[in-house]
Amino acid sequence: MNITVFCSAYSLDERYTTPAAEFARLLGEGGHTLVWGGSHAGLMGLLADGVKEAGGRLVGISVDLLAHKSYEGADELVMTRDLAERKGQLLARADAVVVLVGGLGTLDEVTEVLELKKHALHDKPVVVLDTEGFYSGLRTQLQRMDAEGFLPRPLAELITFAATPAEALDHLKEN
Ligand SMILES: C/C(=C\CNc1ncnc2c1ncn2[C@@H]1O[C@H](COP(=O)(O)O)[C@@H](O)[C@H]1O)CO
């Protein structure tokens, strides 16, 4: 399966890196392909290293602006002209999307994927690995949108929150 992962480009505390490394190991051992932003920076680099070490394949979707941060050793590295084209490729290459902890870039990516899914422009599974309850605020906001009529389809059809790396991957296997 080609699994597109959105996550932080920063170096983070162990409570975030340990579950990310575990997720990478499971992804690689499962024979999956990691599709990601193609960077060696922070959590993105840790994830790619972990997948590679565990025998998985790496497809990086980089962008001209961040070419100097590109990961060396990806099986495939695609250069895109801008962030919009990169987001398009990250989704087009995906069988499923997994979201790890991240900042504004990650939030931008997952929001776009959900907006496109809302409009039925794709129907790929989107799973958030909610490490340490990092996304409890986003979850609460989305639940409120769902409860108060801001979404055209049930939230449960748009996104799933998983507590552990294994739970995230199990959900993808079932869907
Ligand atoms: C952290 C530094 C540079 C950032 N380098 C990036 N390289 C590749 N992809 C990136 C980078 N920054 C953002 N992205 C994309 O957005 C997501 C991460 O952004 P966030 O704000 O950290 O959540 C990630 O999924 C990428 O696709 C300087 O060392």
The ligand as a Tripos MOL2 file, in Angstrom:
@<TRIPOS>MOLECULE
LIG
   29    31     1     0     0
SMALL
NO_CHARGES

@<TRIPOS>ATOM
      1 C1         12.0470   22.6430    9.3670 C.3       1 LIG1
      2 C2         12.8120   23.2490    8.2710 C.2       1 LIG1
      3 C3         12.4540   23.2370    6.9490 C.2       1 LIG1
      4 C4         11.1630   22.6130    6.5020 C.3       1 LIG1
      5 N1         11.3800   21.6420    5.4860 N.pl3     1 LIG1
      6 C5         10.4020   20.9320    4.8760 C.ar      1 LIG1
      7 N2         10.7940   20.0050    3.9880 N.ar      1 LIG1
      8 C6          9.8620   19.2550    3.3990 C.ar      1 LIG1
      9 N3          8.5400   19.3530    3.6280 N.ar      1 LIG1
     10 C7          8.1250   20.2740    4.4860 C.ar      1 LIG1
     11 C8          9.0280   21.1160    5.1230 C.ar      1 LIG1
     12 N4          8.3390   21.9550    5.8940 N.ar      1 LIG1
     13 C9          7.0400   21.6280    5.7480 C.ar      1 LIG1
     14 N5          6.8920   20.5920    4.9090 N.ar      1 LIG1
     15 C10         5.5980   19.9260    4.5630 C.3       1 LIG1
     16 O1          4.6360   20.2910    5.5630 O.3       1 LIG1
     17 C11         4.6080   19.2810    6.5720 C.3       1 LIG1
     18 C12         5.4540   19.6970    7.7530 C.3       1 LIG1
     19 O2          5.1630   21.0230    8.1300 O.3       1 LIG1
     20 P1          5.0630   21.3860    9.6810 P.3       1 LIG1
     21 O3          4.7310   22.8440    9.6870 O.co2     1 LIG1
     22 O4          6.3910   21.0910   10.3100 O.co2     1 LIG1
     23 O5          3.9500   20.5390   10.2360 O.co2     1 LIG1
     24 C13         5.1740   17.9980    5.9840 C.3       1 LIG1
     25 O6          4.1840   16.9660    5.9110 O.3       1 LIG1
     26 C14         5.7010   18.4020    4.6140 C.3       1 LIG1
     27 O7          5.0040   17.7830    3.5600 O.3       1 LIG1
     28 C15        14.0650   23.9150    8.6700 C.3       1 LIG1
     29 O8         14.9980   22.9460    9.0670 O.3       1 LIG1
@<TRIPOS>BOND
     1     1     2 1
     2     2     3 2
     3     2    28 1
     4     3     4 1
     5     4     5 1
     6     5     6 1
     7     6     7 ar
     8     6    11 ar
     9     7     8 ar
    10     8     9 ar
    11     9    10 ar
    12    10    11 ar
    13    10    14 ar
    14    11    12 ar
    15    12    13 ar
    16    13    14 ar
    17    14    15 1
    18    15    16 1
    19    15    26 1
    20    16    17 1
    21    17    18 1
    22    17    24 1
    23    18    19 1
    24    19    20 1
    25    20    21 2
    26    20    22 1
    27    20    23 1
    28    24    25 1
    29    24    26 1
    30    26    27 1
    31    28    29 1
@<TRIPOS>SUBSTRUCTURE
     1 LIG1         1 GROUP 0 **** ****
